[in-house]
Amino acid sequence: MYSEDLYKTDPEIFAAVQNETEREHGGLELIASENFVSEAVLAALGSVLTNKYAEGYPYKWDKDTGQLDYSKYGRYYGGCEFVDKAEALAIERAKKLFGADHVNVQPHSGTTANMTAYFALGEPGDVLLGLNLSHGGHLSHGHPINFSGRFFKVVQYEVDPNTEQINFDTLLKLAREVKPKMIVAGASAYPRTMHFDKFREVADEVGAYLVADIAHIAGLVAAGLHISPVPYSDIVTTTTHKTLRGPRGAIVMCKKEHAQTVDKVSFPGMQGGPLEHVIAAKAVCFKEAAGEEFKAYQKQTVANAKALGSELEKRGYRIVAGGTDTHLMLVDLRNKGVTGRKVERRLEQVGITCNRNTIPYDPEKPFVTSGIRLGTPALTTRGMKEPEMARVAELIDELITNIDDKDAYPAVKAKVAELCESYPLYPRRRAEYKQISSV
Ligand SMILES: *Cc1c(COP(=O)(O)O)cnc(C)c1O
C-alpha cells in the first residue's frame, strides 16, 4: 500500500528496493553477519517514529538513590510520550533477555557501541588489548585505521598457530607485559566458543576491564547456546542485526556501576538524537528473541553450520580450527589452489553470496586472502535444514571444482535458483512490488 507512494515519487529507488528484495530471495546468503528480519521488525522500522527528535533518555538517574527513574522526564525535546514507551520496552526487554543490570539501546552501530564502551572505561592513550583483525577480530578492536587504533595504544593478540584458537596462557603473558586498561573479547570471524570466563580471569590477573563484543553471537547467547559474557564483563556490546535478527544497530549492556557513565558517553558523548524507529524495531527483535521459536531457530543455525562444515570437509576442504561451535566457519582454500577473492567473486556469479576472509597466519594479502567465511543465520531463517546444507556444500564444491570453466556456471546457477525457489523469502512483499511495478 505504502510502496505505491514510493513508486510514484521515486521509481529509481523503488526499483533498487524491489531488485534487492528479489536478490535476497533468489540467492543463497552465506554472509555470516547477515540475516532476514521479520515483517514486524520492518513495520517498526518503516514507521513515523523516524520523525521524532528525542535527545536524552526516557528516564532520569536519581541523584540520591542512583536508580533509573522512568517517572521523570529525561528528554531535551517535548512530545516524547510514545517514543519513551517504545524505548523503555526495548531497554527492559534487553535487560531481561541477557540478564544485564543496565542497557543503553541508542547506539547506531556496533562500532559506535564499542566507542561508547571504550570511552566509558578509559581515556585516549590507554592501552587496549584486542584480537587482531586478520585473526578474526573486528576493525573496532584496535585496527590502526579505525578510531580505536587512533585513540588508544593498541596491542593485538592472536590465535594459537596450532589450534587456531585463543590460548589463554599466551594471552595472560601478553597482558602481564603490556598491562592493558581494557581487554576486548569478541570477534567477527572466530568459529569456536569465546570463553568469557577465562578472559575474566586474565583481566583480573592484570587489573584490566573486560569488554565483551558479542556482535556475531548475540542470538546464540540469548538462546542459551553460547556462554554469556554478561556475568564476567564490565561492559558487553552487541549489534542487533546479525544472529539476533533485528534492525541494523547496536546496544551497550553494563554493570550497575558503569550505567550512568555509559549513558553519558553515548549521549551527549558520541551521538545526538536516537533513531527511535530503529529502537522500536530493536524492541520487537528482543520480544521475538525471548520466544521458543527463536531458540529453536538458533539451535538449527548452529546445527546447520556444523552440517555445512562437515559436508565441505567430506569434499576435501579444510575448516579452520577444525570446525565450528557457532553459526560460522572459515574455509581454508589453499589446497584447492584458489584464493578467497576469486571464490567470493565466482560464487556471486551463480547466486551464492559470501565474503573472502583471512585465515590465521594467512600468506595472502587481506584484499586477496586464502579463505572464505560462511555463516548459516540467513539460510536458517528461510527454513533450510541439514539436507539443504549438504546441497549448498555440493553446489559450492561444483563451482570451485569448475572455477575456470565458465560453461559450467549456468547449471550451478540454475540449481541455486531452484533451491531458493523452494524457500520463498518475503513473498507478500515481492508480490506487492510486482503488482505495483507492472501497472
Ligand atoms: C559487525 C561487528 C561490529 C560492528 O558493527 P557495525 O554495526 O558494522 O559497526 C563490531 N564488532 C564485531 C565483533 C562485529 O562482528
The ligand as a MOL file (V3000), in Angstrom:
LIG
                    3D

  0  0  0     0  0            999 V3000
M  V30 BEGIN CTAB
M  V30 COUNTS 15 15 0 0 0
M  V30 BEGIN ATOM
M  V30 1 C 29.8490 -6.4610 12.9780 0
M  V30 2 C 30.7150 -6.2200 14.1310 0
M  V30 3 C 30.8260 -4.9440 14.7120 0
M  V30 4 C 30.3960 -3.6600 14.0710 0
M  V30 5 O 29.1760 -3.4800 13.6380 0
M  V30 6 P 28.7960 -2.2410 12.6930 0
M  V30 7 O 27.3550 -2.1050 13.0300 0
M  V30 8 O 29.0640 -2.6970 11.3040 0
M  V30 9 O 29.5960 -1.0620 13.0910 0
M  V30 10 C 31.5380 -4.8090 15.8850 0
M  V30 11 N 32.1390 -5.8670 16.4420 0
M  V30 12 C 32.0910 -7.0880 15.8900 0
M  V30 13 C 32.7940 -8.2190 16.5710 0
M  V30 14 C 31.3860 -7.3040 14.7230 0
M  V30 15 O 31.3780 -8.5170 14.1690 0
M  V30 END ATOM
M  V30 BEGIN BOND
M  V30 1 1 1 2
M  V30 2 1 2 3
M  V30 3 2 2 14
M  V30 4 1 3 4
M  V30 5 2 3 10
M  V30 6 1 4 5
M  V30 7 1 5 6
M  V30 8 2 6 7
M  V30 9 1 6 8
M  V30 10 1 6 9
M  V30 11 1 10 11
M  V30 12 2 11 12
M  V30 13 1 12 13
M  V30 14 1 12 14
M  V30 15 1 14 15
M  V30 END BOND
M  V30 END CTAB
M  END
